[in-house]
């Protein structure tokens, strides 16, 4: 026995909330509740009534079940009824067959009236009713049972969200409605006199699958499988969108060719809907309506960024090593939309990698200018992070460097933003006037805040000092203050004997090394230990609560080191002590006036059972620790390999742990 179910699309992200898709799903759920859950007999006809009709029909071989009531039987039921009639024995003479047929006809008519009076049947699509019926619009929101509803919504979730995100809400809403209508017409055309009720979103969903098959052909659909033969095998695998949707369509066509319209499923509606969706997506691609009108209209209306559909084509070519095709595609995008920041950045990066620095820098600079104008800074942060070492800081014009530096110098920016902002401010300082002075001052402030190489800050201030004239004269006082702070820091660092390899160390590592003791136990002042527990944890922040009930949101980049130790705790009388783990988050190494600041979290304060349900405590803690070290880039104490292997140091007392890592007993928190 094999079960296959689509679970989603790998790496799928949405730029906008899919309100149309959510509304369609909600409407289906509400309609299902009203038409199927609330009524005691949703179909209007129960199995008992159908059984009575069959028994009356079998009362005499000459009786015929009226055509209207034959629609109540499945294909198998019709075959079975014909077979039973052949085997039925004729009753004794004197039976009035006409009277029996009249009574059967009357019974059938009353059953059909009961069925037609039900809300589900009134809102569904019945071909025999003709063109003037509400069912054309309402049938696609109705369902017969929980599995029918959930199955359709699962497939809709896989394909509908991405289509709405790419095409925008109005176009997608119209596409869904027309797709459902075309699917209904395909079913109607097969047998215009059919009395069989058709309901379900599958025709409209099939239209979405047809469009998905072309529009997202190379995206991987994640399929879950369950194979049961003496033993159960389960797992997932990825399938290209064109293959997944194409196989589904092929299966529908095969069912129709082999079984015709007797499957109990509106197969022709599936085929018609899928064909419509594929043709609609093809028309958008051939006419380039999406890239020329749809995407720009969405961007203009929502004030956001909308991906050009050719970007996926270009990126796929680039990933496959076809750089010329990728370059040509990026250039076509820019010919239509010169301000497409993603194409500018991608093409600029390619040119920088190829050594064409002037043209690559020009494209990157233009993209950064556009990104700086956005209401949110995240796209700018992402662009700078993606450029990495290729980022042409020194080639930016001072005014552009100033604006980009301000975009990077914001709360919530990535961990590497401080060093990048400093470099950008230094580049902006090559200009003239007040802006250049302010840029150099801010570069010095960032350098001093990192407590790393204060002589670099002094260099910035030396450059700024001669320019602090005219309109910038008011900034001379701030320059003097920073010069004093820089000299003091440099003297303190000489006194502590700190030697740094400032050229090879990463910015964050250098900043941590400037404050951290050279080895555990090397601090000269007692640490400030704050007992805490973790209330919330994400890749970017922790929400911690102290014993006094004070709460604070802590960026993971504020964690400078993570220290781990095992301590014994008394168990029941007569048993050996158990071991528990303490986790220290060092958020400051202090200075000459203060010792380190440490958030100490016991095992119970980590909330591991809630974060990693079903995992053994030791495995859950290993995952927590690995994730924290990865996202914070903090130093691992005693060292990263030891913690990664789960060999946590053991201490007799908490005081021994504190003295080992921080050199002193704890100060009052």
C-alpha positions in Angstrom: 0.0 0.0 0.0 1.4 3.4 -1.0 0.3 6.9 0.0 1.7 10.0 -1.7 0.8 13.5 -0.6 2.2 16.9 -1.6 3.4 18.8 1.5 4.6 22.1 0.0 7.1 23.8 -2.2 10.8 23.8 -1.2 12.1 27.3 -0.3 8.7 28.9 -1.0 8.5 32.5 0.4 5.8 35.1 -0.1 6.3 38.8 -0.5 2.7 39.6 0.4 0.0 38.1 2.6 -2.2 35.8 0.4 -5.5 37.3 1.4 -7.4 35.9 -1.7 -6.2 32.3 -1.0 -7.0 32.6 2.7 -10.5 34.0 1.8 -11.2 31.2 -0.6 -10.2 28.6 2.0 -12.3 30.3 4.6 -15.3 30.5 2.3 -14.9 26.7 1.6 -14.8 26.0 5.3 -17.8 28.2 6.2 -19.8 26.7 3.3 -18.9 23.2 4.4 -20.0 23.9 7.9 -23.4 25.3 6.7 -24.2 22.8 4.1 -22.6 19.6 5.4 -22.0 19.8 9.2 -25.1 21.5 10.4 -27.8 19.6 8.4 -28.8 16.2 9.7 -29.1 14.9 6.2 -26.8 17.1 4.0 -27.6 15.2 0.7 -31.3 15.3 1.3 -31.5 11.6 0.6 -30.4 8.9 3.0 -29.2 5.3 2.3 -32.5 4.0 3.7 -34.6 5.8 1.2 -32.5 4.6 -1.7 -32.7 1.1 -0.4 -36.5 1.3 -0.3 -36.6 2.5 -3.9 -34.5 -0.5 -4.9 -36.7 -2.9 -3.0 -39.8 -1.5 -4.7 -38.2 -1.8 -8.1 -37.3 -5.4 -7.5 -40.9 -6.2 -6.5 -41.7 -7.0 -10.2 -39.4 -7.6 -13.2 -41.4 -5.2 -15.3 -40.9 -2.2 -12.9 -38.4 0.4 -13.9 -36.7 2.8 -11.6 -37.5 6.3 -12.9 -34.5 8.1 -14.7 -34.4 10.8 -12.1 -33.7 8.3 -9.3 -31.1 6.4 -11.2 -28.8 9.4 -10.6 -28.9 8.5 -6.9 -27.0 5.3 -7.7 -23.3 4.9 -8.3 -22.1 3.2 -11.5 -21.6 0.0 -9.5 -25.1 0.3 -8.0 -26.7 0.6 -11.5 -24.9 -2.6 -12.6 -25.9 -4.4 -9.5 -29.5 -3.4 -9.8 -29.7 -4.6 -13.4 -28.2 -7.9 -12.4 -30.7 -8.3 -9.5 -33.7 -7.6 -11.8 -32.6 -10.4 -14.1 -32.4 -12.8 -11.2 -35.7 -11.7 -9.6 -38.6 -14.2 -9.9 -41.9 -13.0 -11.2 -44.6 -12.8 -8.5 -47.9 -14.6 -8.6 -50.5 -13.5 -11.1 -53.1 -10.8 -10.5 -50.5 -8.1 -9.8 -51.3 -4.6 -11.1 -48.0 -3.6 -12.6 -49.2 -0.2 -13.6 -50.3 0.6 -10.0 -47.0 -0.6 -8.7 -45.1 1.6 -11.3 -47.2 4.6 -10.4 -46.5 4.2 -6.7 -42.8 3.8 -7.5 -42.9 6.9 -9.6 -44.6 8.9 -6.8 -42.1 7.7 -4.2 -39.2 8.6 -6.5 -40.7 12.1 -7.1 -41.0 12.7 -3.3 -37.4 11.6 -2.8 -36.1 13.9 -5.5 -38.1 16.8 -4.1 -36.5 16.2 -0.7 -33.1 16.1 -2.3 -33.6 19.2 -4.4 -34.8 21.2 -1.3 -31.5 20.7 0.5 -29.1 23.7 0.5 -26.2 21.6 -0.8 -28.2 20.5 -3.8 -29.6 24.0 -4.5 -26.1 25.5 -4.5 -24.3 22.7 -6.4 -24.0 22.3 -10.2 -26.5 20.0 -11.9 -26.1 20.0 -15.7 -29.8 19.1 -16.3 -30.8 22.5 -14.8 -29.3 24.2 -17.8 -27.3 27.5 -18.0 -29.4 29.6 -15.6 -28.5 28.3 -12.2 -26.5 29.6 -9.2 -24.4 26.5 -9.1 -22.0 27.9 -11.8 -20.7 30.3 -9.2 -21.2 28.4 -5.9 -20.4 24.8 -6.7 -16.6 25.4 -6.4 -16.9 26.3 -2.7 -19.0 23.2 -1.6 -17.7 19.8 -0.5 -19.0 16.3 0.3 -17.2 15.3 3.5 -14.0 16.1 5.4 -11.6 14.3 3.2 -13.0 16.0 0.1 -12.5 19.4 1.7 -9.1 18.8 3.2 -7.7 17.1 0.1 -8.7 20.0 -2.1 -7.4 22.6 0.3 -4.0 20.8 0.6 -3.5 20.9 -3.2 -4.7 24.5 -3.2 -2.1 25.4 -0.5 0.7 23.9 -2.6 -0.1 25.8 -5.8 -2.4 28.7 -5.0 -0.2 30.8 -2.6 2.7 31.2 -5.0 0.4 32.0 -7.9 -1.3 34.7 -5.9 2.0 36.1 -4.8 3.3 36.3 -8.5 0.1 37.5 -10.1 -1.4 39.7 -7.5 -4.7 39.5 -5.7 -7.1 40.8 -8.4 -5.7 38.7 -11.3 -5.5 35.6 -9.1 -9.1 36.0 -7.8 -10.3 36.4 -11.4 -8.2 33.4 -12.6 -9.5 31.2 -9.8 -13.2 32.1 -10.6 -12.8 31.7 -14.3 -10.9 28.5 -13.9 -13.7 27.0 -11.7 -16.2 28.2 -14.3 -14.3 26.6 -17.2 -14.0 23.3 -15.2 -17.8 23.3 -14.7 -18.4 23.9 -18.4 -16.2 21.0 -19.3 -18.2 18.7 -16.9 -21.5 20.2 -18.3 -20.6 19.6 -21.9 -19.9 15.9 -21.3 -23.6 15.3 -20.5 -25.9 18.3 -20.5 -28.9 16.2 -19.3 -27.1 14.6 -16.3 -28.9 14.8 -13.0 -25.7 14.2 -11.0 -24.7 16.9 -8.6 -21.2 18.3 -8.9 -19.5 20.2 -6.0 -16.0 20.8 -5.0 -13.0 23.2 -5.5 -11.0 20.6 -7.4 -11.9 22.1 -10.9 -10.6 25.5 -9.9 -7.6 23.9 -8.1 -6.8 22.0 -11.2 -6.7 25.3 -13.1 -4.1 26.5 -10.5 -2.1 23.3 -11.0 -2.1 23.8 -14.8 -0.7 27.3 -14.3 1.7 26.1 -11.7 3.0 23.4 -14.0 4.3 26.2 -16.4 4.9 29.2 -14.2 6.8 27.3 -11.5 8.0 24.4 -13.6 11.4 24.1 -11.9 10.4 24.6 -8.3 10.6 21.4 -6.2 7.3 20.1 -4.7 8.0 18.2 -1.5 6.0 15.0 -1.6 5.6 12.8 1.5 5.3 9.0 1.0 4.1 6.1 3.1 4.9 2.6 1.8 3.4 -0.3 3.8 4.3 -3.9 2.9 5.1 -5.9 6.0 7.2 -3.0 7.1 6.4 0.8 6.9 8.7 3.1 5.0 8.0 6.8 5.1 9.8 10.0 4.1 9.8 12.8 1.6 11.3 13.6 -1.8 11.4 16.6 -4.1 9.8 16.6 -7.6 10.0 19.4 -10.2 6.7 21.2 -10.4 6.2 20.4 -14.1 6.6 16.7 -13.4 4.4 16.6 -10.3 1.5 18.5 -11.9 2.0 16.7 -15.3 1.8 13.2 -13.7 -1.4 14.3 -11.9 -2.9 15.5 -15.1 -1.9 12.4 -17.0 -3.6 10.2 -14.3 -6.8 12.2 -14.8 -6.7 11.7 -18.5 -6.0 8.0 -18.1 -8.9 7.6 -15.7 -11.2 9.3 -18.2 -10.1 7.1 -21.1 -10.3 3.9 -19.2 -13.3 4.5 -17.0 -15.1 7.3 -18.8 -17.4 9.4 -16.6 -18.3 6.6 -14.2 -15.7 7.1 -11.5 -17.9 9.1 -9.2 -15.4 12.0 -9.6 -15.8 14.9 -12.1 -12.7 13.9 -14.0 -13.6 16.0 -17.0 -13.8 19.1 -14.8 -10.2 18.3 -13.6 -9.0 18.0 -17.2 -10.8 21.1 -18.4 -9.6 23.2 -15.4 -6.0 22.1 -15.8 -6.0 22.8 -19.5 -7.4 26.3 -18.9 -4.7 27.0 -16.3 -1.9 25.9 -18.5 -3.2 27.9 -21.5 -3.7 31.0 -19.3 -0.1 30.8 -18.0 1.2 30.2 -21.5 -0.7 33.3 -22.7 0.8 35.4 -20.0 4.3 34.2 -20.8 4.0 34.6 -24.6 2.6 38.1 -24.4 4.9 39.0 -21.5 1.9 40.6 -19.8 3.1 39.5 -16.4 6.6 41.0 -16.6 5.5 44.1 -18.5 2.2 45.0 -16.8 1.2 42.7 -13.9 4.3 42.8 -11.8 4.9 46.6 -12.2 1.2 47.2 -11.3 1.5 45.2 -8.1 4.6 47.1 -7.2 3.0 50.5 -7.9 -0.2 49.6 -5.9 1.5 48.0 -2.9 4.7 50.0 -2.8 6.7 46.9 -2.5 9.1 44.8 -4.5 7.8 42.2 -7.0 10.0 39.6 -8.6 10.2 39.6 -12.4 9.4 36.0 -13.5 12.5 36.0 -15.7 14.7 36.3 -12.5 14.1 32.6 -11.8 15.1 31.8 -15.3 18.3 33.8 -15.0 19.2 32.4 -11.5 18.6 28.9 -12.7 21.0 29.5 -15.6 23.5 31.0 -13.2 23.3 28.0 -10.9 23.8 25.7 -13.8 27.0 27.5 -14.9 25.5 29.1 -18.0 26.7 32.6 -17.2 26.1 34.0 -20.7 22.4 33.0 -20.6 22.1 34.5 -17.1 23.8 37.7 -18.2 21.6 38.1 -21.3 18.4 37.5 -19.2 19.5 40.1 -16.6 20.1 42.6 -19.4 16.7 41.9 -20.9 15.1 42.6 -17.5 17.0 45.8 -17.1 16.0 46.9 -20.7 12.4 46.7 -19.6 12.8 47.8 -16.0 16.1 49.8 -15.5 15.3 50.1 -11.7 15.0 46.4 -11.0 17.4 46.2 -8.0 17.7 42.4 -8.0 18.8 42.3 -11.6 21.2 45.3 -11.0 22.8 43.6 -8.1 23.1 40.2 -9.8 24.6 41.6 -13.0 26.8 43.9 -11.0 28.1 41.0 -8.9 28.8 39.0 -12.1 30.8 41.9 -13.5 32.8 42.4 -10.3 33.6 38.6 -10.3 34.8 38.9 -13.9 37.1 41.8 -13.0 35.0 44.5 -14.7 35.1 46.7 -11.7 33.9 50.1 -13.1 30.7 48.8 -14.7 30.0 46.4 -11.8 30.5 49.1 -9.2 28.2 51.4 -11.1 25.4 48.9 -11.2 25.8 48.1 -7.5 25.8 51.8 -6.6 22.6 52.4 -8.5 20.9 49.4 -6.8 22.0 50.6 -3.4 20.6 54.1 -4.1 17.2 52.5 -4.9 17.2 50.3 -1.9 18.1 53.1 0.5 14.8 54.8 -0.6 12.7 51.8 0.6 10.7 52.2 3.8 12.2 49.1 5.3 16.0 48.5 5.6 16.0 44.7 5.3 16.4 44.6 1.4 19.5 46.8 1.8 21.0 44.6 4.5 20.4 41.5 2.4 22.0 43.1 -0.7 25.1 44.2 1.2 25.4 40.7 2.9 25.1 39.0 -0.5 27.9 41.1 -2.0 30.2 40.2 0.8 33.9 40.8 0.0 32.9 42.0 -3.5 31.2 45.1 -2.1 33.0 48.0 -3.8 33.0 50.4 -0.8 35.9 52.5 -1.9 34.3 53.1 -5.3 31.0 54.5 -4.0 30.5 58.3 -4.2 30.7 59.9 -0.8 27.0 60.9 -0.8 25.9 57.3 -1.7 28.3 55.8 0.9 26.8 58.2 3.6 23.2 57.1 2.8 24.0 53.4 2.7 26.0 53.7 5.9 22.9 55.2 7.6 20.8 52.3 6.3 23.3 49.8 7.8 23.6 51.7 11.1 20.2 50.8 12.5 18.9 48.6 15.3 18.2 45.1 14.2 20.8 45.1 11.5 22.9 41.9 10.9 25.9 41.1 13.0 28.4 42.3 10.3 26.6 45.6 9.8 28.7 47.5 12.4 32.0 46.9 10.6 30.4 47.6 7.2 28.8 50.8 8.4 32.1 52.0 9.7 33.8 51.3 6.3 31.0 53.2 4.6 31.2 56.1 6.9 35.0 56.2 6.3 34.3 56.2 2.5 31.8 59.0 3.0 34.5 60.9 4.8 36.4 61.3 1.6 33.8 64.0 0.6 33.7 67.5 1.8 31.7 69.7 4.1 29.6 68.8 7.1 28.5 65.4 5.8 32.1 64.2 5.6 32.9 65.4 9.1 29.7 63.7 10.5 30.6 60.5 8.7 34.1 60.4 10.1 32.8 61.1 13.6 30.3 58.3 13.4 33.0 55.9 12.1 35.2 56.8 15.1 32.2 56.2 17.4 31.5 52.8 16.0 35.2 51.9 16.2 35.4 52.9 19.9 32.1 51.1 20.7 33.8 47.9 19.5 36.7 48.5 21.9 39.0 47.5 19.1 42.0 49.3 17.6 41.3 52.8 19.0 44.2 54.1 16.9 41.9 53.6 13.9 39.3 55.9 15.5 42.1 58.4 16.1 42.9 58.2 12.4 39.3 59.1 11.5 39.3 62.0 13.9 42.6 63.3 12.5 41.0 63.4 9.0 37.9 65.1 10.3 39.6 67.8 12.4 40.9 70.0 9.5 37.4 69.9 7.9 35.6 71.1 11.0 35.3 74.7 9.8 32.5 76.9 8.6 29.2 75.1 8.9 31.0 72.1 10.5 32.7 74.1 13.2 30.1 73.1 15.8 31.4 69.5 15.4 34.9 70.3 16.7 33.9 69.8 20.3 32.6 66.3 19.6 35.9 65.5 17.8 37.9 66.6 20.8 35.7 64.4 23.2 36.3 61.4 21.0 40.0 62.0 20.8 40.2 62.0 24.6 38.2 58.7 24.7 40.4 57.1 22.1 43.6 58.0 23.9 42.2 56.6 27.2 41.1 53.4 25.6 44.4 52.9 23.9 46.2 53.5 27.2 44.0 51.0 29.0 44.6 48.3 26.4 48.3 48.8 26.6 48.1 48.4 30.4 46.2 45.1 30.0 48.8 43.9 27.5 46.2 43.1 24.8 47.8 42.3 21.4 45.4 41.9 18.5 45.8 40.7 15.0 43.5 43.4 13.6 44.1 42.6 10.0 43.2 38.9 10.0 40.5 38.7 12.7 36.9 39.2 11.8 35.3 42.4 13.3 33.1 40.7 15.9 36.0 38.3 16.9 38.3 41.2 17.3 35.8 43.1 19.4 35.2 40.1 21.7 39.0 39.4 22.0 39.6 42.9 23.1 37.5 42.4 26.2 37.7 38.7 26.9 40.3 37.3 29.4 43.1 35.4 27.7 42.0 32.2 29.3 39.3 31.0 31.8 40.0 32.4 35.2 41.9 35.4 33.8 39.5 38.2 34.9 40.6 40.6 37.6 37.2 41.7 38.9 34.3 39.5 40.1 31.6 38.8 37.6 28.0 40.0 38.0 25.9 36.9 37.8 22.2 37.3 37.0 20.1 34.2 37.4 17.6 34.0 34.4 15.3 31.8 32.4 14.6 31.9 28.7 11.0 32.8 27.8 11.4 33.0 24.0 14.1 32.1 21.5 14.5 32.8 17.8 17.4 33.0 15.3 17.8 36.7 16.1 16.8 37.3 19.7 16.2 35.8 23.1 13.5 36.9 25.6 15.0 36.4 29.1 13.4 37.0 32.6 15.5 37.5 35.7 14.5 36.0 39.1 13.1 39.4 40.0 10.6 39.2 37.1 12.3 41.7 34.9 12.2 40.9 31.2 14.5 41.9 28.4 14.7 41.2 24.7 18.4 40.3 24.0 19.8 40.2 20.4 21.8 37.0 19.9 24.6 39.1 18.6 24.9 40.6 22.1 26.0 37.2 23.5 29.8 37.4 23.5 30.4 33.9 25.0 28.6 30.8 26.0 30.0 28.9 29.0 28.7 25.4 30.0 29.3 23.4 33.2 27.8 20.3 34.9 27.0 20.5 38.7 25.9 17.7 41.0 22.5 18.0 42.7 21.3 15.8 45.5 18.9 13.0 44.6 16.6 10.9 46.9 18.3 9.6 50.1 20.6 6.7 49.4 21.1 7.5 45.8 24.1 9.1 44.0 23.9 12.8 43.1 22.5 13.6 39.7 24.1 16.0 37.3 22.5 19.2 36.0 23.8 21.7 33.5 24.3 25.4 33.9 24.5 27.7 30.9 26.1 31.1 31.1 25.6 33.8 28.5 28.3 36.4 28.8 26.9 39.7 27.6 29.9 41.8 28.7 33.5 41.1 29.6 33.6 44.4 31.6 36.5 46.7 31.8 39.0 48.1 34.5 36.0 49.3 36.6 33.6 46.3 36.2 33.8 42.6 35.9 31.9 40.5 33.3 28.1 40.4 33.2 26.8 36.9 33.0 23.2 35.6 32.5 23.1 32.2 34.3 20.4 29.8 33.2 19.7 26.5 34.9 18.5 23.5 32.9 14.9 24.1 33.9 15.1 27.7 32.7 15.9 26.7 29.1 12.4 25.4 28.3 13.8 22.4 26.3 10.7 20.2 26.5 8.6 22.9 24.9 11.1 23.7 22.2 12.1 20.2 21.4 9.2 17.9 22.2 9.9 14.2 22.1 13.7 14.6 22.2 15.8 13.2 25.1 17.1 16.0 27.3 20.7 15.6 26.3 19.9 15.7 22.6 17.6 18.7 23.0 20.3 20.6 24.9 22.9 19.8 22.2 20.5 21.2 19.6 19.8 24.3 21.6 23.5 24.9 22.2 24.5 24.4 18.6 21.7 26.8 17.4 22.7 29.5 19.9 26.4 29.3 19.0 25.6 29.3 15.3 23.4 32.4 15.3 25.2 34.4 17.9 28.8 33.7 16.7 29.7 33.8 20.4 32.9 32.2 21.8 32.4 28.7 23.2 33.8 28.0 26.7 35.8 25.9 27.3 36.0 25.5 23.5 33.7 24.7 20.5 34.9 21.1 19.8 34.4 20.1 23.4 30.8 21.5 23.5 30.0 20.0 20.1 31.0 16.6 21.3 28.9 16.9 24.5 31.8 16.8 26.8 30.7 19.4 29.3 33.1 20.2 32.1 32.1 19.1 35.6 32.5 21.2 38.8 31.9 20.4 42.4 30.1 23.7 43.2 28.7 26.7 41.3 31.4 28.8 42.9 34.1 26.6 41.4 32.5 27.0 37.9 32.4 30.8 38.3 36.0 31.0 39.5 37.1 28.7 36.6 35.6 30.8 33.9 35.8 34.3 35.4 38.6 34.1 38.0 36.5 35.5 40.9 33.5 34.7 43.0 30.3 36.3 41.8 29.4 39.9 42.7 26.0 40.8 43.9 23.6 41.0 40.9 
